[in-house]
Amino acid sequence: MKLNIQTHNVELTDWLEEYVEKKIGKLDKYLADIDEARVELRQENTRSAADREICQVTIYSRGTILRAEERSGDMFASIDAVSDKLERRIARYKGKNARNSKRAVAQFNMVEEAVVAPPVDDATEGIQIARVKRFEMQSMDVEEAVEQMEMLGHDFYIFLNGESGSVNVVYRRRENSYGLLQPVLG
């Protein structure tokens, strides 16, 4: 597993780096096919001191992306919490795969690009795109898209619907249910 550690407003000491390697490295025993793990450690100035130390981990494993983020007042506690959360997500992911062996996992080749702000005119004044993500979509059903959204820890997920052949969006609603957006060309 390739481990990539990035920091923002946090000094990466040898001890902190070893701790991250130990905690995130042990995820290999739960999911053996991890290609890469990206760890982002950052400190933000928030009103609540209990939410300043943030650890976000993204795991790439044979086309599957698992992501978790935790905040606390101590960086080591955030690392522990995110490691525990990923262990649970991996167990859920492996359980769903075992129950449904025909399930095809969406594969993504993500490319992040820095975007230069477009020229400002009267209609778009104040709008600035900070980042663009491009990814390949593979056909899946709605249930698989919801599962992938949950694995990423996102509130929405864009996918190619295998039944209709169109791009759809699933999203989490406030009342703990899900919604599906199906575009209709007019």
Order of alpha helices (4+ residues) and beta strands (2+ residues): beta-alpha-beta-beta-beta-alpha-beta-beta-beta-alpha-beta-beta-beta
